[in-house]
Amino acid sequence: MSQYIFILVWIAAMFFLKSVMSGGYRVENILGKKEYRVSWGFAAFAFCPVVIMATFRGDMGDSYAYKTMFRNLPNTISGLLNYIPSVTKDKGFSALSGIIKCIFGSNDVVYFCVLASIQAIILVTIYRKYSTNCLLSIFLFIASTDYLSWMFNGVRQFAAVTIIFASTKFMLEKKWVPTILMILLASTMHQSALVMIPIVIIVQGKAWNKRTILFLSAALVAVTFVNQFTSILDNMMQETQYANMVNDWTLWGDDGTNVFRVLVYSVPTILSLIGLKYIHYENDPVINFCANMSIVSTGLYIISMFTSGIFIGRLPIYASLYNYILLPWEIDHMFTKKSSKIMGLFMVVAYLAFYWYQVVITW
């Protein structure tokens, strides 16, 4: 339990250090607008405990399965080239793992360190550049327990998620060719990444535009007619690696995503609707984009609450990472200076309570 507490103490220390720093800020050009950001080194240093924990994870989550897979991989390039055609799904992740083994050796601790480092570099780079409060974004990623759910458990899918997250600049600038190529690359890690092809179109434009409202409405219709929705979904998945998905979650007794998790992840969406006039007034392309991603995340979570937490509940992570850019901005821009401090404190306490609930009660 001490490691889960230490990581929060570390982040608190980073906040204190940032408050007494006289320098260490850099100018970033974000879609033609100059913004001040903490140095990349400081942001990476704040994230270090996550990488260390992910490296020395023991058998937490799916770690044993990943260790077994890694140990069975060839340790030469020629052997890897012969091995990959025999892999039946998500060949890209097997290829990435094999390349790591060929370069760094057969030690699975080093393997997890390399994977965690790649994911951390992407997360830190995007949060540092696009968040108005990088440290707060990192705190939210940790306190939401996403670091445990994905860097310790759903590693294969999170490899796909971070590849797409790394393409944020392309999505913001509407560079469709590199965006689609990145999604296709991510889909070789985890086929679920293909869901992002329609999503990157839906989230373009101003916050709460007609496309996002239509998507949220469709999600509500899906849960209203959940039996018909699951039947359609089952038919659609028959020719993919997710065939019989609906039957599987029924047999496993998967009764959907926990309602508290859905509520927590929906807060940035709710705030974006309440304070929509502030978002429209600023008309910041990054915040418009993040607000729409948050809406998509909420819609998917609503569906997963009434269907499957194991299958459908894994999809929102492609969009929910943008909540941690959106929420700090909402706290800073939708309230007065005094109120924002109160709301910020309330947000931190609420996320700490959720962290405790997930780590101590649920897990």
Number of C-alpha atoms within 10 A of each C-alpha: 7 6 11 17 10 12 20 17 12 15 20 15 13 17 15 11 12 15 9 8 9 8 9 13 14 12 13 16 11 13 12 7 9 11 15 14 20 20 15 18 11 17 20 19 12 22 24 15 17 20 23 14 20 24 21 14 16 13 13 12 17 14 20 13 11 20 17 11 13 21 15 11 20 20 19 14 15 9 13 19 13 10 16 18 10 9 11 8 16 20 19 21 20 21 20 14 23 29 18 19 23 17 11 14 14 18 12 19 14 16 21 27 18 18 21 21 19 15 22 19 17 17 21 22 16 19 22 25 21 22 23 20 19 24 25 20 24 24 22 24 18 21 24 22 20 17 21 21 15 19 27 23 21 17 24 19 24 26 25 28 26 22 22 26 24 18 19 19 16 17 21 20 12 14 12 15 11 13 23 19 13 19 26 20 18 26 25 20 26 22 21 22 23 17 13 21 14 9 18 21 14 20 26 21 17 20 27 22 14 12 18 25 17 13 18 21 12 14 22 16 13 19 18 13 11 16 12 12 16 18 11 11 15 17 13 12 14 12 10 11 13 15 15 15 21 19 11 15 18 12 9 9 9 16 15 20 22 15 13 12 14 20 14 15 21 21 16 27 25 16 16 26 16 11 15 17 12 15 22 14 8 11 14 15 18 19 25 25 24 29 33 30 28 31 29 25 26 26 24 24 31 25 26 26 19 20 25 23 19 17 18 21 22 20 21 20 19 23 25 26 24 27 27 24 28 28 28 22 17 22 20 17 15 18 15 12 11 8 13 17 14 14 16 17 11 12 17 16 12 14 18 19 13 19 21 18 13 16 14 10 9 9 7
